[in-house]
Amino acid sequence: MNKHAVGETNIPKASQSNERKPTMGDRSPKSVQKKATQKQSKNDDVSKKKQQLITSQQATKAKAAANKKK
């Protein structure tokens, strides 16, 4: 236990959440819209790549099945 001078108390610091909010930054509507658009575009790209992968896998399976029938 820490020793303090007479009358002092040991008050623990308030815990801080892991999520830190920036104190400064551009929060204009234009900035928010730009970030939202960029995020949506990135998600669209990821979705498109996944769909292309699925399509190519299906095409490969279809070719393999066609070759087995011959």
HTML snippet that shows the backbone in 3Dmol.js (N, CA, C, O; Angstrom):
<script src="https://3Dmol.org/build/3Dmol-min.js"></script>
<div id="view" style="width:600px;height:400px;position:relative"></div>
<script>
const pdb = `
ATOM      1  N   MET A   1       0.847  -1.177   0.000  1.00  0.00           N
ATOM      2  CA  MET A   1       0.000   0.000   0.000  1.00  0.00           C
ATOM      3  C   MET A   1       0.889   1.235   0.000  1.00  0.00           C
ATOM      4  O   MET A   1       1.875   1.308   0.733  1.00  0.00           O
ATOM      5  N   ASN A   2       0.526   2.200  -0.830  1.00  0.00           N
ATOM      6  CA  ASN A   2       1.309   3.427  -0.916  1.00  0.00           C
ATOM      7  C   ASN A   2       1.063   4.293   0.309  1.00  0.00           C
ATOM      8  O   ASN A   2      -0.058   4.398   0.806  1.00  0.00           O
ATOM      9  N   LYS A   3       2.134   4.907   0.779  1.00  0.00           N
ATOM     10  CA  LYS A   3       1.989   5.800   1.926  1.00  0.00           C
ATOM     11  C   LYS A   3       1.828   7.219   1.417  1.00  0.00           C
ATOM     12  O   LYS A   3       2.568   7.663   0.539  1.00  0.00           O
ATOM     13  N   HIS A   4       0.872   7.916   1.963  1.00  0.00           N
ATOM     14  CA  HIS A   4       0.584   9.285   1.558  1.00  0.00           C
ATOM     15  C   HIS A   4       0.727  10.198   2.769  1.00  0.00           C
ATOM     16  O   HIS A   4       0.689   9.761   3.919  1.00  0.00           O
ATOM     17  N   ALA A   5       0.888  11.448   2.473  1.00  0.00           N
ATOM     18  CA  ALA A   5       0.922  12.428   3.552  1.00  0.00           C
ATOM     19  C   ALA A   5      -0.450  12.474   4.207  1.00  0.00           C
ATOM     20  O   ALA A   5      -1.435  12.009   3.635  1.00  0.00           O
ATOM     21  N   VAL A   6      -0.506  13.013   5.361  1.00  0.00           N
ATOM     22  CA  VAL A   6      -1.753  13.081   6.105  1.00  0.00           C
ATOM     23  C   VAL A   6      -2.804  13.831   5.288  1.00  0.00           C
ATOM     24  O   VAL A   6      -2.550  14.933   4.801  1.00  0.00           O
ATOM     25  N   GLY A   7      -3.969  13.235   5.142  1.00  0.00           N
ATOM     26  CA  GLY A   7      -5.060  13.876   4.432  1.00  0.00           C
ATOM     27  C   GLY A   7      -5.123  13.540   2.950  1.00  0.00           C
ATOM     28  O   GLY A   7      -6.127  13.840   2.304  1.00  0.00           O
ATOM     29  N   GLU A   8      -4.086  12.929   2.391  1.00  0.00           N
ATOM     30  CA  GLU A   8      -4.112  12.570   0.970  1.00  0.00           C
ATOM     31  C   GLU A   8      -4.710  11.184   0.816  1.00  0.00           C
ATOM     32  O   GLU A   8      -4.544  10.309   1.666  1.00  0.00           O
ATOM     33  N   THR A   9      -5.395  11.015  -0.271  1.00  0.00           N
ATOM     34  CA  THR A   9      -5.974   9.702  -0.559  1.00  0.00           C
ATOM     35  C   THR A   9      -5.448   9.196  -1.886  1.00  0.00           C
ATOM     36  O   THR A   9      -5.010   9.974  -2.734  1.00  0.00           O
ATOM     37  N   ASN A  10      -5.493   7.907  -2.054  1.00  0.00           N
ATOM     38  CA  ASN A  10      -5.058   7.279  -3.297  1.00  0.00           C
ATOM     39  C   ASN A  10      -6.293   7.064  -4.168  1.00  0.00           C
ATOM     40  O   ASN A  10      -7.028   6.095  -3.980  1.00  0.00           O
ATOM     41  N   ILE A  11      -6.516   7.953  -5.107  1.00  0.00           N
ATOM     42  CA  ILE A  11      -7.673   7.845  -5.992  1.00  0.00           C
ATOM     43  C   ILE A  11      -7.194   7.259  -7.317  1.00  0.00           C
ATOM     44  O   ILE A  11      -6.342   7.844  -7.985  1.00  0.00           O
ATOM     45  N   PRO A  12      -7.736   6.116  -7.695  1.00  0.00           N
ATOM     46  CA  PRO A  12      -7.300   5.516  -8.967  1.00  0.00           C
ATOM     47  C   PRO A  12      -7.770   6.359 -10.143  1.00  0.00           C
ATOM     48  O   PRO A  12      -8.804   7.024 -10.082  1.00  0.00           O
ATOM     49  N   LYS A  13      -6.982   6.313 -11.221  1.00  0.00           N
ATOM     50  CA  LYS A  13      -7.355   7.056 -12.420  1.00  0.00           C
ATOM     51  C   LYS A  13      -8.568   6.399 -13.049  1.00  0.00           C
ATOM     52  O   LYS A  13      -8.733   5.181 -12.981  1.00  0.00           O
ATOM     53  N   ALA A  14      -9.401   7.196 -13.650  1.00  0.00           N
ATOM     54  CA  ALA A  14     -10.586   6.674 -14.333  1.00  0.00           C
ATOM     55  C   ALA A  14     -10.133   5.837 -15.524  1.00  0.00           C
ATOM     56  O   ALA A  14      -9.222   6.218 -16.260  1.00  0.00           O
ATOM     57  N   SER A  15     -10.773   4.713 -15.695  1.00  0.00           N
ATOM     58  CA  SER A  15     -10.393   3.859 -16.817  1.00  0.00           C
ATOM     59  C   SER A  15     -10.849   4.494 -18.114  1.00  0.00           C
ATOM     60  O   SER A  15     -11.908   5.118 -18.184  1.00  0.00           O
ATOM     61  N   GLN A  16     -10.029   4.323 -19.138  1.00  0.00           N
ATOM     62  CA  GLN A  16     -10.361   4.868 -20.444  1.00  0.00           C
ATOM     63  C   GLN A  16     -10.754   3.723 -21.354  1.00  0.00           C
ATOM     64  O   GLN A  16     -10.163   2.644 -21.298  1.00  0.00           O
ATOM     65  N   SER A  17     -11.746   3.956 -22.190  1.00  0.00           N
ATOM     66  CA  SER A  17     -12.167   2.913 -23.113  1.00  0.00           C
ATOM     67  C   SER A  17     -11.102   2.731 -24.181  1.00  0.00           C
ATOM     68  O   SER A  17     -10.306   3.631 -24.449  1.00  0.00           O
ATOM     69  N   ASN A  18     -11.102   1.559 -24.780  1.00  0.00           N
ATOM     70  CA  ASN A  18     -10.119   1.261 -25.816  1.00  0.00           C
ATOM     71  C   ASN A  18     -10.362   2.091 -27.074  1.00  0.00           C
ATOM     72  O   ASN A  18      -9.426   2.382 -27.818  1.00  0.00           O
ATOM     73  N   GLU A  19     -11.608   2.469 -27.309  1.00  0.00           N
ATOM     74  CA  GLU A  19     -11.934   3.250 -28.498  1.00  0.00           C
ATOM     75  C   GLU A  19     -11.644   4.714 -28.218  1.00  0.00           C
ATOM     76  O   GLU A  19     -12.272   5.334 -27.359  1.00  0.00           O
ATOM     77  N   ARG A  20     -10.695   5.250 -28.946  1.00  0.00           N
ATOM     78  CA  ARG A  20     -10.335   6.650 -28.759  1.00  0.00           C
ATOM     79  C   ARG A  20     -10.945   7.459 -29.883  1.00  0.00           C
ATOM     80  O   ARG A  20     -10.848   7.100 -31.057  1.00  0.00           O
ATOM     81  N   LYS A  21     -11.568   8.543 -29.508  1.00  0.00           N
ATOM     82  CA  LYS A  21     -12.161   9.419 -30.496  1.00  0.00           C
ATOM     83  C   LYS A  21     -11.196  10.571 -30.738  1.00  0.00           C
ATOM     84  O   LYS A  21     -10.688  11.171 -29.791  1.00  0.00           O
ATOM     85  N   PRO A  22     -10.947  10.876 -31.994  1.00  0.00           N
ATOM     86  CA  PRO A  22     -10.023  11.984 -32.263  1.00  0.00           C
ATOM     87  C   PRO A  22     -10.608  13.311 -31.787  1.00  0.00           C
ATOM     88  O   PRO A  22     -11.800  13.581 -31.939  1.00  0.00           O
ATOM     89  N   THR A  23      -9.747  14.116 -31.215  1.00  0.00           N
ATOM     90  CA  THR A  23     -10.210  15.402 -30.725  1.00  0.00           C
ATOM     91  C   THR A  23     -10.236  16.429 -31.846  1.00  0.00           C
ATOM     92  O   THR A  23     -11.014  17.382 -31.801  1.00  0.00           O
ATOM     93  N   MET A  24      -9.401  16.241 -32.836  1.00  0.00           N
ATOM     94  CA  MET A  24      -9.369  17.154 -33.970  1.00  0.00           C
ATOM     95  C   MET A  24      -9.609  16.327 -35.224  1.00  0.00           C
ATOM     96  O   MET A  24      -9.324  15.130 -35.246  1.00  0.00           O
ATOM     97  N   GLY A  25     -10.119  16.946 -36.240  1.00  0.00           N
ATOM     98  CA  GLY A  25     -10.310  16.238 -37.487  1.00  0.00           C
ATOM     99  C   GLY A  25     -11.418  16.876 -38.298  1.00  0.00           C
ATOM    100  O   GLY A  25     -12.221  17.656 -37.786  1.00  0.00           O
ATOM    101  N   ASP A  26     -11.442  16.534 -39.553  1.00  0.00           N
ATOM    102  CA  ASP A  26     -12.430  17.094 -40.456  1.00  0.00           C
ATOM    103  C   ASP A  26     -13.709  16.277 -40.373  1.00  0.00           C
ATOM    104  O   ASP A  26     -13.737  15.125 -40.807  1.00  0.00           O
ATOM    105  N   ARG A  27     -14.745  16.847 -39.833  1.00  0.00           N
ATOM    106  CA  ARG A  27     -16.034  16.171 -39.706  1.00  0.00           C
ATOM    107  C   ARG A  27     -17.097  16.876 -40.548  1.00  0.00           C
ATOM    108  O   ARG A  27     -18.289  16.806 -40.249  1.00  0.00           O
ATOM    109  N   SER A  28     -16.652  17.546 -41.591  1.00  0.00           N
ATOM    110  CA  SER A  28     -17.601  18.241 -42.446  1.00  0.00           C
ATOM    111  C   SER A  28     -18.446  17.215 -43.205  1.00  0.00           C
ATOM    112  O   SER A  28     -18.004  16.083 -43.398  1.00  0.00           O
ATOM    113  N   PRO A  29     -19.630  17.583 -43.631  1.00  0.00           N
ATOM    114  CA  PRO A  29     -20.475  16.646 -44.379  1.00  0.00           C
ATOM    115  C   PRO A  29     -19.777  16.100 -45.623  1.00  0.00           C
ATOM    116  O   PRO A  29     -19.943  14.933 -45.979  1.00  0.00           O
ATOM    117  N   LYS A  30     -18.999  16.952 -46.274  1.00  0.00           N
ATOM    118  CA  LYS A  30     -18.279  16.504 -47.465  1.00  0.00           C
ATOM    119  C   LYS A  30     -17.270  15.411 -47.114  1.00  0.00           C
ATOM    120  O   LYS A  30     -17.150  14.420 -47.833  1.00  0.00           O
ATOM    121  N   SER A  31     -16.549  15.592 -46.014  1.00  0.00           N
ATOM    122  CA  SER A  31     -15.561  14.610 -45.579  1.00  0.00           C
ATOM    123  C   SER A  31     -16.226  13.293 -45.197  1.00  0.00           C
ATOM    124  O   SER A  31     -15.748  12.218 -45.558  1.00  0.00           O
ATOM    125  N   VAL A  32     -17.326  13.386 -44.470  1.00  0.00           N
ATOM    126  CA  VAL A  32     -18.042  12.181 -44.041  1.00  0.00           C
ATOM    127  C   VAL A  32     -18.571  11.433 -45.260  1.00  0.00           C
ATOM    128  O   VAL A  32     -18.483  10.206 -45.319  1.00  0.00           O
ATOM    129  N   GLN A  33     -19.117  12.157 -46.230  1.00  0.00           N
ATOM    130  CA  GLN A  33     -19.641  11.539 -47.444  1.00  0.00           C
ATOM    131  C   GLN A  33     -18.529  10.865 -48.230  1.00  0.00           C
ATOM    132  O   GLN A  33     -18.714   9.771 -48.762  1.00  0.00           O
ATOM    133  N   LYS A  34     -17.366  11.520 -48.305  1.00  0.00           N
ATOM    134  CA  LYS A  34     -16.233  10.962 -49.044  1.00  0.00           C
ATOM    135  C   LYS A  34     -15.765   9.653 -48.415  1.00  0.00           C
ATOM    136  O   LYS A  34     -15.512   8.674 -49.116  1.00  0.00           O
ATOM    137  N   LYS A  35     -15.653   9.645 -47.096  1.00  0.00           N
ATOM    138  CA  LYS A  35     -15.222   8.422 -46.411  1.00  0.00           C
ATOM    139  C   LYS A  35     -16.237   7.300 -46.591  1.00  0.00           C
ATOM    140  O   LYS A  35     -15.860   6.144 -46.784  1.00  0.00           O
ATOM    141  N   ALA A  36     -17.523   7.636 -46.529  1.00  0.00           N
ATOM    142  CA  ALA A  36     -18.563   6.632 -46.705  1.00  0.00           C
ATOM    143  C   ALA A  36     -18.524   6.061 -48.115  1.00  0.00           C
ATOM    144  O   ALA A  36     -18.692   4.857 -48.308  1.00  0.00           O
ATOM    145  N   THR A  37     -18.302   6.917 -49.092  1.00  0.00           N
ATOM    146  CA  THR A  37     -18.225   6.478 -50.486  1.00  0.00           C
ATOM    147  C   THR A  37     -17.015   5.576 -50.696  1.00  0.00           C
ATOM    148  O   THR A  37     -17.108   4.562 -51.387  1.00  0.00           O
ATOM    149  N   GLN A  38     -15.884   5.940 -50.105  1.00  0.00           N
ATOM    150  CA  GLN A  38     -14.680   5.124 -50.238  1.00  0.00           C
ATOM    151  C   GLN A  38     -14.881   3.759 -49.592  1.00  0.00           C
ATOM    152  O   GLN A  38     -14.460   2.743 -50.145  1.00  0.00           O
ATOM    153  N   LYS A  39     -15.515   3.730 -48.436  1.00  0.00           N
ATOM    154  CA  LYS A  39     -15.760   2.468 -47.742  1.00  0.00           C
ATOM    155  C   LYS A  39     -16.697   1.581 -48.569  1.00  0.00           C
ATOM    156  O   LYS A  39     -16.469   0.378 -48.694  1.00  0.00           O
ATOM    157  N   GLN A  40     -17.750   2.181 -49.132  1.00  0.00           N
ATOM    158  CA  GLN A  40     -18.690   1.422 -49.947  1.00  0.00           C
ATOM    159  C   GLN A  40     -18.005   0.881 -51.197  1.00  0.00           C
ATOM    160  O   GLN A  40     -18.250  -0.254 -51.605  1.00  0.00           O
ATOM    161  N   SER A  41     -17.148   1.699 -51.801  1.00  0.00           N
ATOM    162  CA  SER A  41     -16.425   1.275 -52.993  1.00  0.00           C
ATOM    163  C   SER A  41     -15.510   0.090 -52.680  1.00  0.00           C
ATOM    164  O   SER A  41     -15.422  -0.862 -53.456  1.00  0.00           O
ATOM    165  N   LYS A  42     -14.841   0.160 -51.552  1.00  0.00           N
ATOM    166  CA  LYS A  42     -13.952  -0.936 -51.145  1.00  0.00           C
ATOM    167  C   LYS A  42     -14.757  -2.217 -50.920  1.00  0.00           C
ATOM    168  O   LYS A  42     -14.350  -3.299 -51.344  1.00  0.00           O
ATOM    169  N   ASN A  43     -15.905  -2.084 -50.249  1.00  0.00           N
ATOM    170  CA  ASN A  43     -16.745  -3.252 -50.012  1.00  0.00           C
ATOM    171  C   ASN A  43     -17.269  -3.831 -51.320  1.00  0.00           C
ATOM    172  O   ASN A  43     -17.365  -5.049 -51.466  1.00  0.00           O
ATOM    173  N   ASP A  44     -17.609  -2.961 -52.276  1.00  0.00           N
ATOM    174  CA  ASP A  44     -18.084  -3.419 -53.582  1.00  0.00           C
ATOM    175  C   ASP A  44     -16.986  -4.190 -54.308  1.00  0.00           C
ATOM    176  O   ASP A  44     -17.252  -5.220 -54.929  1.00  0.00           O
ATOM    177  N   ASP A  45     -15.753  -3.691 -54.230  1.00  0.00           N
ATOM    178  CA  ASP A  45     -14.631  -4.372 -54.881  1.00  0.00           C
ATOM    179  C   ASP A  45     -14.410  -5.756 -54.287  1.00  0.00           C
ATOM    180  O   ASP A  45     -14.197  -6.724 -55.018  1.00  0.00           O
ATOM    181  N   VAL A  46     -14.460  -5.850 -52.968  1.00  0.00           N
ATOM    182  CA  VAL A  46     -14.269  -7.136 -52.300  1.00  0.00           C
ATOM    183  C   VAL A  46     -15.379  -8.104 -52.710  1.00  0.00           C
ATOM    184  O   VAL A  46     -15.122  -9.273 -52.999  1.00  0.00           O
ATOM    185  N   SER A  47     -16.600  -7.607 -52.733  1.00  0.00           N
ATOM    186  CA  SER A  47     -17.742  -8.433 -53.116  1.00  0.00           C
ATOM    187  C   SER A  47     -17.605  -8.911 -54.561  1.00  0.00           C
ATOM    188  O   SER A  47     -17.900 -10.066 -54.867  1.00  0.00           O
ATOM    189  N   LYS A  48     -17.160  -8.029 -55.438  1.00  0.00           N
ATOM    190  CA  LYS A  48     -16.996  -8.381 -56.856  1.00  0.00           C
ATOM    191  C   LYS A  48     -15.925  -9.460 -57.016  1.00  0.00           C
ATOM    192  O   LYS A  48     -16.100 -10.398 -57.794  1.00  0.00           O
ATOM    193  N   LYS A  49     -14.816  -9.330 -56.283  1.00  0.00           N
ATOM    194  CA  LYS A  49     -13.742 -10.320 -56.372  1.00  0.00           C
ATOM    195  C   LYS A  49     -14.211 -11.686 -55.869  1.00  0.00           C
ATOM    196  O   LYS A  49     -13.877 -12.718 -56.452  1.00  0.00           O
ATOM    197  N   LYS A  50     -14.991 -11.684 -54.780  1.00  0.00           N
ATOM    198  CA  LYS A  50     -15.521 -12.944 -54.265  1.00  0.00           C
ATOM    199  C   LYS A  50     -16.431 -13.597 -55.283  1.00  0.00           C
ATOM    200  O   LYS A  50     -16.372 -14.808 -55.492  1.00  0.00           O
ATOM    201  N   GLN A  51     -17.278 -12.792 -55.920  1.00  0.00           N
ATOM    202  CA  GLN A  51     -18.201 -13.325 -56.914  1.00  0.00           C
ATOM    203  C   GLN A  51     -17.445 -13.879 -58.110  1.00  0.00           C
ATOM    204  O   GLN A  51     -17.821 -14.920 -58.649  1.00  0.00           O
ATOM    205  N   GLN A  52     -16.386 -13.202 -58.532  1.00  0.00           N
ATOM    206  CA  GLN A  52     -15.572 -13.696 -59.644  1.00  0.00           C
ATOM    207  C   GLN A  52     -14.921 -15.028 -59.283  1.00  0.00           C
ATOM    208  O   GLN A  52     -14.849 -15.930 -60.118  1.00  0.00           O
ATOM    209  N   LEU A  53     -14.454 -15.154 -58.065  1.00  0.00           N
ATOM    210  CA  LEU A  53     -13.841 -16.398 -57.616  1.00  0.00           C
ATOM    211  C   LEU A  53     -14.852 -17.534 -57.630  1.00  0.00           C
ATOM    212  O   LEU A  53     -14.549 -18.634 -58.092  1.00  0.00           O
ATOM    213  N   ILE A  54     -16.051 -17.270 -57.126  1.00  0.00           N
ATOM    214  CA  ILE A  54     -17.104 -18.289 -57.107  1.00  0.00           C
ATOM    215  C   ILE A  54     -17.459 -18.708 -58.527  1.00  0.00           C
ATOM    216  O   ILE A  54     -17.612 -19.896 -58.813  1.00  0.00           O
ATOM    217  N   THR A  55     -17.588 -17.726 -59.414  1.00  0.00           N
ATOM    218  CA  THR A  55     -17.938 -18.012 -60.807  1.00  0.00           C
ATOM    219  C   THR A  55     -16.858 -18.856 -61.478  1.00  0.00           C
ATOM    220  O   THR A  55     -17.170 -19.801 -62.203  1.00  0.00           O
ATOM    221  N   SER A  56     -15.604 -18.522 -61.243  1.00  0.00           N
ATOM    222  CA  SER A  56     -14.514 -19.280 -61.869  1.00  0.00           C
ATOM    223  C   SER A  56     -14.457 -20.705 -61.313  1.00  0.00           C
ATOM    224  O   SER A  56     -14.166 -21.650 -62.046  1.00  0.00           O
ATOM    225  N   GLN A  57     -14.737 -20.853 -60.011  1.00  0.00           N
ATOM    226  CA  GLN A  57     -14.749 -22.196 -59.431  1.00  0.00           C
ATOM    227  C   GLN A  57     -15.893 -23.025 -60.011  1.00  0.00           C
ATOM    228  O   GLN A  57     -15.729 -24.215 -60.278  1.00  0.00           O
ATOM    229  N   GLN A  58     -17.050 -22.392 -60.202  1.00  0.00           N
ATOM    230  CA  GLN A  58     -18.183 -23.097 -60.781  1.00  0.00           C
ATOM    231  C   GLN A  58     -17.883 -23.501 -62.219  1.00  0.00           C
ATOM    232  O   GLN A  58     -18.250 -24.597 -62.643  1.00  0.00           O
ATOM    233  N   ALA A  59     -17.218 -22.626 -62.975  1.00  0.00           N
ATOM    234  CA  ALA A  59     -16.868 -22.938 -64.358  1.00  0.00           C
ATOM    235  C   ALA A  59     -15.884 -24.103 -64.409  1.00  0.00           C
ATOM    236  O   ALA A  59     -15.990 -24.978 -65.268  1.00  0.00           O
ATOM    237  N   THR A  60     -14.929 -24.108 -63.482  1.00  0.00           N
ATOM    238  CA  THR A  60     -13.951 -25.196 -63.435  1.00  0.00           C
ATOM    239  C   THR A  60     -14.646 -26.526 -63.126  1.00  0.00           C
ATOM    240  O   THR A  60     -14.335 -27.549 -63.737  1.00  0.00           O
ATOM    241  N   LYS A  61     -15.576 -26.508 -62.188  1.00  0.00           N
ATOM    242  CA  LYS A  61     -16.315 -27.724 -61.845  1.00  0.00           C
ATOM    243  C   LYS A  61     -17.170 -28.194 -63.009  1.00  0.00           C
ATOM    244  O   LYS A  61     -17.288 -29.395 -63.252  1.00  0.00           O
ATOM    245  N   ALA A  62     -17.767 -27.247 -63.730  1.00  0.00           N
ATOM    246  CA  ALA A  62     -18.603 -27.607 -64.873  1.00  0.00           C
ATOM    247  C   ALA A  62     -17.759 -28.238 -65.971  1.00  0.00           C
ATOM    248  O   ALA A  62     -18.186 -29.204 -66.603  1.00  0.00           O
ATOM    249  N   LYS A  63     -16.567 -27.703 -66.203  1.00  0.00           N
ATOM    250  CA  LYS A  63     -15.667 -28.281 -67.220  1.00  0.00           C
ATOM    251  C   LYS A  63     -15.234 -29.681 -66.810  1.00  0.00           C
ATOM    252  O   LYS A  63     -15.185 -30.589 -67.641  1.00  0.00           O
ATOM    253  N   ALA A  64     -14.922 -29.856 -65.534  1.00  0.00           N
ATOM    254  CA  ALA A  64     -14.502 -31.169 -65.058  1.00  0.00           C
ATOM    255  C   ALA A  64     -15.627 -32.177 -65.205  1.00  0.00           C
ATOM    256  O   ALA A  64     -15.379 -33.324 -65.577  1.00  0.00           O
ATOM    257  N   ALA A  65     -16.851 -31.776 -64.925  1.00  0.00           N
ATOM    258  CA  ALA A  65     -17.991 -32.666 -65.056  1.00  0.00           C
ATOM    259  C   ALA A  65     -18.245 -33.001 -66.518  1.00  0.00           C
ATOM    260  O   ALA A  65     -18.606 -34.133 -66.841  1.00  0.00           O
ATOM    261  N   ALA A  66     -18.062 -32.034 -67.397  1.00  0.00           N
ATOM    262  CA  ALA A  66     -18.257 -32.264 -68.829  1.00  0.00           C
ATOM    263  C   ALA A  66     -17.197 -33.228 -69.364  1.00  0.00           C
ATOM    264  O   ALA A  66     -17.486 -34.067 -70.218  1.00  0.00           O
ATOM    265  N   ASN A  67     -15.979 -33.104 -68.860  1.00  0.00           N
ATOM    266  CA  ASN A  67     -14.912 -33.992 -69.312  1.00  0.00           C
ATOM    267  C   ASN A  67     -15.133 -35.420 -68.828  1.00  0.00           C
ATOM    268  O   ASN A  67     -14.741 -36.367 -69.511  1.00  0.00           O
ATOM    269  N   LYS A  68     -15.749 -35.589 -67.670  1.00  0.00           N
ATOM    270  CA  LYS A  68     -16.019 -36.927 -67.146  1.00  0.00           C
ATOM    271  C   LYS A  68     -17.082 -37.632 -67.987  1.00  0.00           C
ATOM    272  O   LYS A  68     -17.050 -38.852 -68.148  1.00  0.00           O
ATOM    273  N   LYS A  69     -18.018 -36.857 -68.517  1.00  0.00           N
ATOM    274  CA  LYS A  69     -19.084 -37.454 -69.319  1.00  0.00           C
ATOM    275  C   LYS A  69     -18.572 -37.964 -70.657  1.00  0.00           C
ATOM    276  O   LYS A  69     -19.152 -38.886 -71.230  1.00  0.00           O
ATOM    277  N   LYS A  70     -17.503 -37.381 -71.158  1.00  0.00           N
ATOM    278  CA  LYS A  70     -16.975 -37.779 -72.476  1.00  0.00           C
ATOM    279  C   LYS A  70     -16.337 -39.128 -72.446  1.00  0.00           C
ATOM    280  O   LYS A  70     -15.849 -39.603 -73.471  1.00  0.00           O
TER     281      LYS A  70
END
`;
const viewer = $3Dmol.createViewer("view");
viewer.addModel(pdb, "pdb");
viewer.setStyle({}, {cartoon: {color: "spectrum"}});
viewer.zoomTo();
viewer.render();
</script>
